[in-house]
């Protein structure tokens, strides 16, 4: 390379030395590949690109390192991702994360700091002080929080070490506005806590709770009859599903026992042994099978109907839901003589019908508001339409809203199980 520079002017030497700085990333990559591939001598490449051989070897070394890192599986695990500065404030944050998010015990927090970070200056008492200080700050923030934006509240009791903990949560945001340990979960305890929450602006449109009488009585004592308490459908569906699952398992067991007895009876036909005792067992097995299988099938259908048609969000209006609800209870009550566990489920469903179906009334109100909005929309944007000759029929979950232009009155015509043919006929009448 030095020999090639002999006889070159100063300006040419400056251009030659600065040529490598003019090479972009793509040219450098191509040069590195050519050097590693050894397709041309390095001297020729240096002359062609007017760079030094030392520069080419440096680029080839970088490319070789990149290839080694790519195809070496052990390197990414050993690579340092980032450096974390450990401060006292970071230790406090880590302790609170382990306790509140990881649900670790105080002793486990100390062991994690010792094993993972080699931090031995943490004791159980220090962890307790950090958590207690955070609780005091959280209480101050909770006392200053405004709860006026909560429209739907969900209340329940959970138990920690056998003691009740009163819980209140905003349904829309899942914000927990009540988490209080108490000695009892009676009417007075619930009423006191709900009154305290009212001072912070809590006044929901309605609440959702299970069938606990103390909780509902405490809400009535604190807020009166203005705020309704709807029932959650989880417990009703869980009771029905548990009943249907048990009856299905019992029916399967009865079927298996009957098949087993019939097989034994078939073997005894070819022997001289007395089969009278086995015949009585087979008769009992057949009777149990005849009763268990239809019962399991019927209860499964009724439970599925209750879950998908009555308690589901999409379904008929409140009146039709109540009719279907009563029909299901009536059918279950007819079969309580076949299994004693059906009676308790029927009693629970009868006592909580209005609370369980309260959500359907809320949906009906939303549909009526949507209907009124559509009336205003049709009246303002299509005044030229002759509403007296042409009416718009829209299906709203089992009800037909008929809109008239004459006096803009709205009539809800409840339908009982509209047939598919009837629905097509109704839709065909309206040129929407």
N, C-alpha and C positions, 0 to 999 in steps of 0.2 A: 504493500500500500504506500509506503514511503517512496519507493522507487517510482511509482506512478505519479507522485506529486512533484518530482524533479522536473524543472522546466516549466511549471505552471505559474502563471502570474498570481499576484497577491489577491486580486479580485476573484480569480477562479478558485484559489484556495479557500477564501472566505465562503464562497458559494458551496464548495465541496463539504466544508466542515458544518455548515448550517443546513445541509440538505436533509439530514435525519430529523431535524425539528419540523420540517415541512411534511413529513410522512404522517398520514392520519391513522386512526385505529385499524381500518380495514387493510391498508398497505402493510402495517406492522404485523397484522395477523397472517397475511399471505406470505410475508417474508419468513415468519417463524415456521409456518407449515413447510415451506420449501427447504429450509435448513434441516428440519427434523426428517423430512422425507429423503434428503440427500439426492435429489434429482439432478442438481447442478452443483459444481464446486462452490464453496463459500467465497472464494476469490472472485469468481465470475459474477456471483450475485452482488458482491460489494462494488465491483466496477460498474455493473449495470445500474444499480440504484444510487451510486456515488455515496456510499456509506462505508464505514470501517468494518472490518471483520469482527472486531470487539463488540460493536453495536449489534451485529447479527447474532453473535453468541449469547449476548444478554437477552435479546428477544426470544431466542430459542429456549433459554433456560426458564423464562417466565411461562412460555407455552407448555413446557414439560411439567412445571409445577402445577399448572391448571389441570393438565391431564391426570397427574397423580392424585390430586384432590378429588377429581370426579370419579375415578375408578377405585379409590381406596375406601372401603366401607367403614373403616375405623376412624377416619379423620373427622367427619362431621360430629360424632359424639364427643370427641375431645376438644373440639373448637370452642373457644370462649365466646358465648353469645353477647354478654354484656357484663359490666362490673356494677355491683350493687353496693352503694354506700350504706352501711349499717349504722344507724343512729339510735339514740334513745327513743325518739319519736317513732321510728320505724319499728322498734321492738314493741312499743305499746300497741301500734296498729296490728302487728302480727299476733299478739296475744289476744286482742279482741276478735280478730278474724278466726282464730282457732276455736275460741269459746263460742262465738255467736254463729259462725257459718259452719265450721267443722264439728261443732258440738263435742269438743274435746274437754276432758276433765282438767282441773288445774294441774294435777301431777303430770298428765300427758303433755301439757304445754311446756312444762319445764324439761321433760325428756326430749321433746322435739327440738327445742333450742339447743340442748346439749349435744345431741347426735348430729343434727344437720348443720348447725352454725358454730359449734364449739363454744357456745355461750353459757357459762356456768354461773353467772351472777343473777340468776332468777330463782326465786323461792316461791313456794305455794302462797305465802302471805303477800308477796309482791303482786302475784297474779290476782289475788283477791282484791287488793287495793286498786289495781288498774280497772278491774271490772266494776267495783263499787263507785269509783270516780266517774266512769262512763254512764252508769245508771243514774247518778245524780244529774249529770248534764242532760241525759235523755229525758228525765222527768221534767226538767225546766223547759225543754223544747216542747214536750207534749202539752204542758199547761198553757203555753202560748199559742198552740195550734187552733185555728178556726175550723170547725166541723160543719159549717153552714152549707158547704157545697155537696154534702153527701145526700143523695136522694134515695138510695135503697141500702138498708143495713141488714146484715146477717148475724144472728146471735146464737150462741150455743155454749155448752159447758164441756171443758176437757178436764182431765184428771191427771195430776202430777203427784206421785207417791201417795195416792189414795185421797188427796185433797182436791176440791174443785177449783178450777180456774175459769173465770167468766171471760168470754171472748166476744168481741164485736168487730165486724169487718165491713168495709165498703165493698159492695158487690162489683161496681164498675172498675175501681182502681186497685182492689184487694188491699187497701190500706187498713191496717189494724189500729182502730181507735180505742179499743178496750182489751186489756190483758191484765186482769187483776186476780190474784190469789185470794181466796176467801175460805172461811171456816164452814160456811153453809152456802147452798145455792137455792135458797127459798125466795119467797115473794119480796120480803123486806130487803134482802141483799141486792137483788136485781133492781128493785125500785130505787135504792140509794145511789147505785152506780149510774143508772140511767138519768137520774136527776142531775148528778154531777156533770154528765156529758151534755145535758141541755144547757148548762151555763156556758159551755163553749160553742154554742150555736147548733148543736145536733138536733135537727127536726126533719127526719126523712119523710118521704111520701108514704112509705110502708116498710115493714121489716119482714124478714124470712127467718123462721125458726122451726124446730121440730115440735113434737106434740107435748112437750113439757108444760105442765100446768103452772108451775111456779114462775117460769120465765114469762109466760103470757100474763099471769096475774100481776107480776112486777111491772110489766110495761103498761098495763091498764092503770095501775096505781100511780105511775110516774107521769104518763102522757095522756091518760084518759082514753076515750073511745075514738078520738079524731084520727089516730094513726093505727091502721090495720096491721095485723100480724099474720102474714100468709104462711102456709105450711110448705116445708120442703118435700119434694117428691122422692128423695133418696130413700128414706126409711120405708115408705110404702112399696116402692119398687123392690127394695132389698128383701122385705118380708115375703112378697109374692114370688120373687125369684127363688128364695130359699125353700119355700113351700113346694114350688113346681120341681125344683131339683131333687128334693127328698122323695117326692112321689115318683119321679122318673127312676131314681135308684131303687126304690122299693118295687116298682113294677118289673124292672130288670131282674131283681133278685127272685121275685115270684115266678117269672118266666123260666129262669134257670133251674129253680127247685122243681117246677112242674116237669121240665124236660128230664131232669135227673130221675124223678119218680117214675115217669113213663118208661125210661130205659130199663130201670130195675124190674118194673112190672113185665116188660117184654121178655126179659131173661127168665123170669119165674114161670112163664107160661109153658116152657118146655121141661120143667122140673116137677117133681112130685111134692114139693114143699107147699105148705099152706100160705096163701098170699092174701088172706083176709085182712091182716093188719096193714100190709102195704097198700091194699086197695082203699082202706079208709084214709091213709095219708095222701094217696093220690087224689081222692075226692076232695079233701081239704085244699090241696095244692091247686087243683083246677078251679075251685071256687074262689080262692084268693087271687088267682091269675085273672079270672074273669072280672073281678071287681077292681083290681089294681091298675090294669092296663088302660081301660077306658077312663078311669078317674085321672090318671096321670096325663092322658091326652087332653082331656077337657080342661084341667087346671092349667096346663101349658098354653092352650089356646086362649083362655081367659086372661092369663098373666101377660101374654104377648099382646093381646088386644088392649089391655089396660096401659101397657108401656108405650105402644106405638100409636094408638088412636085417641086415648083419653088424656094421658099425662104428657104427651109429647108437645113440643112447642108449636108445630104445624098440625092443625087439626080443625075440627068444627067449632062452632061458637059455644058459649057457656051453657046454653039451654040443652043443646044436643049432647054435650059432654056429660052433663048431669044425668040425662036419660041413659046414656051408655054406662055410666058409672053405677047407677042403681041396678041396671040389668046384670052387670057383672057380679055385683054383691049378691043379688037374688039367686043367680046360678050357683055361686059358691055356697050360699046358705043351704041350697037343696042337697048339697053333697057333703055337708058336715057330719052326717051320720056314718059316712064311710071312713072318715079319718077325723080324729078329735082335734088335730092341729088347725083345721080349717076354721073352726069357730073363733079362735082368738084373732086370726087375720081378718075375718069378716067384721068382728067387733071394732078393731082398730080402724078399718076403712070406713065403717059407718060413722064413727065419732068424728072423723077428721075430713069428711067429704068437702065441706065448704072451704076449709083452710087449704086443702090440696088443690082445689080447682079455682082458687082466687086469682091465679095468674091468668086464667082464660078471660076473666072480666077485664083485666088490664089490657089484654090484647084486643078485645072487642072495642074498648074505648079508643085505642090507637087506630083501629080500622075506621071507626066513625069519624075521627078527625081527618084521616086521609080521604075519606069519602067527601067530607065538606070542602076540603081543599080542591078536589077534582071538580066539584060543582062550580066553585068560583073560577077555576081554570077554563072549563067549557063555556061558562057564561061570558067571560071577558074576551076570549080569543076566537070564539065561533058564534057570534051573535046572529049570523045569517042563517044558521041551521034551524029548520022547522022541527023543534023538539016535540011538538004535539004529534006529528006524523012519524017521526023517527026517534026511537028511544034507544039508549045505550044500556046494555045489560052486561054487568060485570060481576064476576063470581068472586066473593070474598069468603073463603073458608066455610062453605056450606050455606051462605046467605047470598041472595041476589039483590043488588042495589039498583033500583030503577030510577033513572033521572028524568024528570019532565021539565020542559022549558016553560010551560004555562005558568006555574006558580013556584017552581023550584022546590017542590016538596020531595022528601025522600022517604021511601017506604022500604022496610026490610022484610022480605018474604022468606021466613025460615023454611028450609027444605029438609025433608027426612030421607036421607040416603039417596041423593039424586042419581039416577042411572046414567050410564055413559051415553046412551042414545039421547036422553033428555038434555044433557050438557051440550052435545053437539048441535042439537036443535036450537038451543038458546043462543049459542055462539054464532050460529048461522043467521040469526035474525038481525044481528047488529053489524052494519057495515063498518067495522072499526079498522 
